[in-house]
Amino acid sequence: MPHHTTPTPLSGTLMCQAMWARDGRQLADFYATALGTTVSQTFPDDEGNDIAFAFHLNATMHLFYTSPSFTAPDWPAQDLPFHLDLAFDDVHTAEQRLVEMGATKPDHQPGGTHWTVLLDPSGQPFCIHSTH
C-alpha cells in the first residue's frame, strides 16, 4: 500500500491586484478616492510615459494600467473573470458619491437588497455592500 503524505499548506499573501483600462490614471484615482487614499506611485513605459498608477492599502498594492486597446466586458452577457467588492458603512451615500465620481448603475441588479452593482469609469462592474 503506497504511503501518501499531506503537502504542507501554502500561506501566501496578496501582494498586488492589477486592472487595465483605457485610462489607468482615471481608474486609479477613482478607486483610490473610493477607498480613502490617493495614487502614490507611477510607472513609466520605455519612453518615459506614465502608464501604470498605484496606491497601497495595508500590504496590498492596487495597480492600474493604461491600455489603449482595453475593452470593457459586455456584462451581464459575458461572464467576468473577476470583479471587486467594496464595503461601506453607508451604502446609499457611497453609491451617490461613486456615481458623482464617474460610476454608473446598470439596470441589471442581481444582488437584490444584498449588494449593488456599479460600473466603474472604465465600464467594469464592481459591487458595493454594507459593512454591517
Secondary structure, DSSP 4 states (H G I P E B T S, - for coil): -----PPPPP-----EEEEEES-HHHHHHHHHHHTT----EEEE-TTS-EEEEEEEETTEEEEEEE-TT-----TTTS--S--EEEEESSHHHHHHHHHHTT-B--S--TTTTS-EEEE-TTS-EEEEEE--
